[in-house]
Amino acid sequence: MNLYAVRSIYRQEMARTRRTVMQSVISPVISTSLYFVVFGAAIGSRMHAVGGVSYGAFIVPGLIMLSLLTQSISNASFGIYFPKFTGTIYELLSAPVSYLEIVLSYVGAAATKSVALGLIILATARLFVPLRIDHPVWMVGFLLLTAVTFSLVGFIIGIWADGFEKLQVVPLLIITPLTFLGGSFYSIDMLPAPWRTVALFDPVVYLISGFRWSFYGQADVGVGLSVAMTAAFLAAALAVVAWIFRTGYRLRP
């Protein structure tokens, strides 16, 4: 493996984050902090505890997951789309760098930025609501697995998109609604029976449920099922990326 090439691309992507720290770090943290203030402190103080956990603390895993999903997709999609837009992607494809090394560097950088952002938001949440983490190892595991999976999804979107506006289509019209409907602000057990069944078809339910279990030991679905579903998403994303490089989909002029 060409570790020099992987390190070079990885460092280039991380340097881009430092140049856009206001957009890529500070803005998401401020936006999520407003959720903590409005839903956690203002509204949460007037709501009953959920499973013995205060409402403000209950929504923290969902809000972290919301930021993690959107930022993973955004970072990875823009990271690979920009070389396509400028035409430098062809120089990269003709260089002695394998497809695995390209994916590893771009997806690794996007996942690193997303995990760092998730940890910053977690630290910020402690300023507003009381938190506990019953299973810290599982929490880190879910954080890493989700970041890598959706960075791969973002990589796919960046290859598919042929314009900057298309980079926002999937996050805005699909990922964000699924996250809000996936139990970010509530337990799906609160839903009426028919809607509870419908919610189980939302894949984000399993991500949020497993992540929340790592905090408070309670989940809407079994933690084993959450891990299995997340691993299935990862496998599907890897299969699509492999197909893209095998066929040259939107990579060859």
Secondary structure, DSSP 8 states (H G I E B T S, - for coil): --HHHHHHHHHHHHHHHHHTHIIIIIHHHHHHHHHIIIIIIIIGGGS--BTTB-HHHHTHHHHHHHHHHHHHHHHHHHHHHHHHHHTTHHHHHHSS--HHHHHHHHHHHHHHHHHHHHHHHHHHHTTTS----S-HHHHHHHHHHHHHHHHHHHHHHHHH-SSGGGGTHHIIIIIHHHHHHTTSSS-GGGS-HHHHHHHTT-HHHHHHHHHHHHHHS--SS-HHHHHHHHHHHHHHHHHHHHHHHHHTTTT--
